[in-house]
Amino acid sequence: MKSLIIKIFGKSEYFAVFIISLLYVFLNSYLFLNGIIYAVILPVVLWFFWIAFFMPDKLMLFLAFIVPLSIQLDRFYPKLPVNLSLPSEPLIILLMFLFIFKFLLNGTYDKRIVAHPVTLAIFFYLTWILITSMTSELPLVSFKFLIAKLWFIIVFYLIGTQLFSKFKNIIRFGWLYTSSLILVVIYSISRFASMDISDHRLANKVVLPFYNDHTDYAAAISMILIFTAGYFFLRRKLSYTQKLLNLSFVVFFFIALILSYARAAWISLLISIVFLVLMKFKIRLRYIFLSIAFILGLFFTFQSDIMIALERNKQDSNKDFSKHISSITNVSTDASNKERINRWKCAIRMFKERPIFGFGPGTYQFLYAPYQKKIEMTIISTNHGDVGNAHSEYLGPLSEMGFMGMIAFLGIVITTMYTGSRLYFRSKRRKVRIMSITLLISLLTYYIHGVMNNFLDADKLSILFWGFTAMIVALDVYHTPSLKKLK
């Protein structure tokens, strides 16, 4: 009998697969007849488990494509207490748990990555989040914040550095996100054109449901615009058609950035290009940082005079493009600018009250309301903690995790910039130099944008922020001969 079965079905493992599949068909039919339809997705779930365990690199590349197209769960179920981006975040969580399981099983991970300055800065950042979560005003909120940070950092940085040990995966990852973002941009501009493409007030609406608003959409476009521009110089042997196609992508994303009407993204791109020019003239990073510190010092010394000058600008956000640009410096009547300053001032007041440990990671939006002053509130201000956070990647941690919270985040920024600039100036490999400066300028657009907004609590920008950071570290560890000899 056994030999007959093997003749029919081949090897015993095939027979086992047949029996399991048959049982699943009967079970699913029974559940379906009783109104339970969710068992239909079980094979898909098991398939993703198998891919994640045996081929995590393939799932990582799939994530790069699917993240821009993912949609928040609250779009379908607004009243749920838990919100996830579907289908990306369940896959991210799956990868995180499998990474932890494999690490506990094998106990090995590349020590060169662990000992890298960027990784050490990230570990310090996570450690401080853990400490301040324990002292938090809202511990449940803070530990949820910590867990979300962990799954982004473990997947996009720790797994990412291993994926990017192959240079071709850096290119694949970037272009998979790019191709997906192209679809979102076409969708958004098409909706915009069907309404009124000159009305900036519609910019938030047209990017839904893929991005929360036009600011995070524009931040992603800024980073990918630099990536596509860098790729143009990376490949020497591109055909005329390939060069034209690549250039068309750069122009396409530049137009998309303009039509996003996100002023913070425009500023970040402009400053990043200035930084690139300085780097091309071989001006060292330390001198650039000293110049920035000097400018900031002047600002705080003469901040009263500067604010008086800015308040003379009464131009609100406007359909007229030139007027919309001039509204960037309007802090007297433009509601968006005034509300941002209101949030910043609240963050500083919260920091002054708790300068060491802050109020707890992720708690700003629930606790800032009492720190608002009536004279500073705007028509879009709220006391309900339901419309955003501190609007700053630097002041947010300052209020939530104290002075060391902001220093911890700045540590990641500075060590990444140092690594990227060191690769650019000292690497002997052309592709490493070009890719390092491309990733560095791309990240810089976010570092600057982070002064005015913060998006690292969501997958759309986290995948680029932590992924591009992982790429720079991977270039340093896996694609560059030891630079110690070059010092």
WOJODA-V111704 format. One record per residue. PHI is phi in degrees with one decimal (NA if undefined). Layout:
phi=PHI
phi=PHI
//
This chain:
phi=NA
phi=-62.7
phi=-64.3
phi=-65.6
phi=-62.5
phi=-65.9
phi=-63.1
phi=-75.0
phi=-105.8
phi=84.8
phi=-65.4
phi=-62.5
phi=-66.1
phi=-67.5
phi=-64.4
phi=-63.8
phi=-63.3
phi=-61.8
phi=-62.8
phi=-62.8
phi=-63.9
phi=-63.9
phi=-62.1
phi=-63.5
phi=-60.5
phi=-64.6
phi=-64.1
phi=-64.7
phi=-63.0
phi=-63.4
phi=-65.2
phi=-63.7
phi=-66.0
phi=-99.1
phi=82.1
phi=-104.3
phi=-102.6
phi=-70.1
phi=-64.9
phi=-60.6
phi=-85.9
phi=-56.6
phi=-59.5
phi=-64.6
phi=-61.7
phi=-64.7
phi=-64.1
phi=-65.2
phi=-60.2
phi=-64.0
phi=-61.4
phi=-63.0
phi=-79.2
phi=-97.9
phi=-137.8
phi=-61.0
phi=-64.1
phi=-66.8
phi=-69.2
phi=-62.8
phi=-66.9
phi=-63.2
phi=-60.6
phi=-57.4
phi=-79.9
phi=-83.6
phi=-58.4
phi=-60.9
phi=-94.5
phi=-73.1
phi=-127.6
phi=-65.6
phi=-60.0
phi=-68.8
phi=-68.4
phi=-98.0
phi=-128.8
phi=-61.7
phi=-95.0
phi=-69.0
phi=-72.7
phi=-114.3
phi=-123.7
phi=-135.4
phi=-92.2
phi=-109.1
phi=-93.4
phi=-66.7
phi=-66.7
phi=-58.0
phi=-69.5
phi=-63.2
phi=-63.1
phi=-59.7
phi=-63.2
phi=-61.6
phi=-65.8
phi=-68.2
phi=-63.1
phi=-62.1
phi=-61.3
phi=-64.4
phi=-65.4
phi=-65.5
phi=-74.8
phi=-100.4
phi=66.5
phi=-124.3
phi=-159.3
phi=-57.4
phi=-66.2
phi=-66.3
phi=-71.8
phi=-60.1
phi=-86.9
phi=-69.0
phi=-54.0
phi=-64.9
phi=-63.1
phi=-62.6
phi=-64.4
phi=-65.8
phi=-62.1
phi=-63.8
phi=-59.0
phi=-65.7
phi=-62.6
phi=-68.9
phi=-61.5
phi=-62.2
phi=-61.6
phi=-75.1
phi=-69.0
phi=-72.6
phi=-101.8
phi=-65.8
phi=-69.0
phi=-129.8
phi=-56.4
phi=-61.5
phi=-61.7
phi=-68.2
phi=-70.6
phi=-63.5
phi=-60.6
phi=-62.1
phi=-62.9
phi=-63.2
phi=-61.6
phi=-60.5
phi=-70.6
phi=-70.8
phi=-71.3
phi=-61.0
phi=-77.0
phi=-80.2
phi=-103.4
phi=-68.8
phi=-73.6
phi=-58.3
phi=-60.7
phi=-71.6
phi=-60.4
phi=-84.5
phi=-65.3
phi=-100.1
phi=-59.0
phi=-62.6
phi=-72.6
phi=-63.2
phi=-65.4
phi=-59.8
phi=-58.6
phi=-62.1
phi=-76.4
phi=-66.5
phi=-63.9
phi=-61.0
phi=-62.9
phi=-69.5
phi=-64.8
phi=-57.3
phi=-61.5
phi=-65.9
phi=-64.2
phi=-59.7
phi=-59.7
phi=-68.1
phi=-67.7
phi=-62.0
phi=-64.7
phi=-60.6
phi=-64.7
phi=-77.1
phi=-104.7
phi=-149.2
phi=-67.2
phi=-91.3
phi=-96.4
phi=-63.1
phi=-67.0
phi=-87.3
phi=-60.5
phi=-66.8
phi=-69.6
phi=-73.5
phi=-87.2
phi=-72.1
phi=-96.1
phi=-78.1
phi=-121.7
phi=-68.5
phi=-158.3
phi=-71.0
phi=-76.4
phi=-70.8
phi=-60.5
phi=-69.5
phi=-62.7
phi=-64.9
phi=-61.5
phi=-58.2
phi=-66.6
phi=-74.3
phi=-58.2
phi=-66.3
phi=-61.0
phi=-66.7
phi=-65.8
phi=-64.3
phi=-63.5
phi=-57.5
phi=-92.2
phi=-71.3
phi=-95.3
phi=-76.8
phi=-99.4
phi=-88.3
phi=-71.1
phi=-58.3
phi=-63.9
phi=-64.7
phi=-62.6
phi=-63.7
phi=-64.8
phi=-62.2
phi=-64.0
phi=-64.5
phi=-65.0
phi=-61.9
phi=-63.3
phi=-57.5
phi=-71.8
phi=-65.4
phi=-62.9
phi=-60.6
phi=-64.9
phi=-61.6
phi=-76.8
phi=-74.8
phi=55.1
phi=-98.5
phi=-65.3
phi=-63.3
phi=-68.7
phi=-60.7
phi=-62.9
phi=-62.6
phi=-67.1
phi=-62.0
phi=-64.8
phi=-63.8
phi=-66.8
phi=-60.5
phi=-60.8
phi=-60.9
phi=-60.5
phi=-61.4
phi=-65.5
phi=-64.4
phi=-85.3
phi=60.7
phi=-82.2
phi=-67.5
phi=-60.3
phi=-62.9
phi=-72.9
phi=-65.9
phi=-63.5
phi=-63.9
phi=-65.6
phi=-62.5
phi=-61.5
phi=-65.3
phi=-63.5
phi=-62.7
phi=-61.7
phi=-63.2
phi=-61.1
phi=-70.6
phi=-70.3
phi=-114.3
phi=-62.4
phi=-63.6
phi=-65.5
phi=-65.0
phi=-63.9
phi=-62.9
phi=-65.4
phi=-66.9
phi=-69.6
phi=-74.4
phi=-79.8
phi=-106.0
phi=-78.9
phi=-83.2
phi=-55.2
phi=-145.4
phi=-62.5
phi=-63.5
phi=-61.4
phi=-65.3
phi=-70.9
phi=-64.6
phi=-66.8
phi=-65.9
phi=-72.3
phi=-56.1
phi=-94.8
phi=-84.1
phi=-110.9
phi=-104.4
phi=-128.5
phi=-67.1
phi=-62.5
phi=-63.7
phi=-65.6
phi=-64.4
phi=-67.8
phi=-62.2
phi=-65.5
phi=-57.9
phi=-65.7
phi=-63.8
phi=-64.7
phi=-62.8
phi=-61.4
phi=-67.7
phi=-64.9
phi=-64.9
phi=-61.8
phi=-62.2
phi=-76.3
phi=-133.0
phi=-74.6
phi=-87.7
phi=-107.5
phi=68.0
phi=-92.4
phi=118.8
phi=-55.1
phi=79.0
phi=-95.2
phi=-51.1
phi=-63.4
phi=-91.5
phi=-122.3
phi=-77.6
phi=-51.1
phi=-65.6
phi=-95.0
phi=-80.6
phi=-105.4
phi=-57.0
phi=-68.1
phi=-97.5
phi=-74.2
phi=-122.2
phi=-68.8
phi=-107.0
phi=-71.4
phi=-146.0
phi=-112.3
phi=-102.8
phi=62.2
phi=-121.0
phi=-132.6
phi=105.4
phi=-119.8
phi=-78.1
phi=55.7
phi=-165.4
phi=-73.1
phi=-107.4
phi=-76.5
phi=-59.6
phi=-60.8
phi=-60.5
phi=-79.9
phi=-89.7
phi=-130.0
phi=73.5
phi=-58.8
phi=-68.2
phi=-64.8
phi=-68.1
phi=-61.7
phi=-62.4
phi=-68.4
phi=-62.1
phi=-60.1
phi=-65.2
phi=-60.9
phi=-68.2
phi=-66.3
phi=-68.1
phi=-64.4
phi=-63.6
phi=-63.3
phi=-62.8
phi=-69.8
phi=-63.2
phi=-62.9
phi=-64.6
phi=-79.6
phi=-115.2
phi=-67.7
phi=-87.4
phi=-95.2
phi=-59.1
phi=-65.7
phi=-70.6
phi=-61.6
phi=-67.4
phi=-67.6
phi=-65.9
phi=-70.5
phi=-63.0
phi=-66.4
phi=-64.2
phi=-67.8
phi=-60.4
phi=-65.3
phi=-61.4
phi=-58.1
phi=-77.0
phi=-56.6
phi=-72.8
phi=-58.1
phi=-65.0
phi=-66.2
phi=-110.2
phi=-149.9
phi=-141.7
phi=-131.5
phi=-79.2
phi=-92.2
phi=-128.5
phi=-72.6
phi=-57.9
phi=-99.1
phi=-61.2
phi=-64.1
phi=-77.7
phi=-62.3
phi=-75.1
phi=-66.4
phi=-68.2
phi=-62.9
phi=-62.1
phi=-62.5
phi=-62.6
phi=-65.4
phi=-63.8
phi=-60.2
phi=-69.0
phi=-85.6
phi=-104.3
phi=-119.5
phi=-132.5
phi=-59.0
phi=-50.5
phi=-86.8
phi=-61.9
phi=-68.8
phi=-89.2
phi=-73.9
//
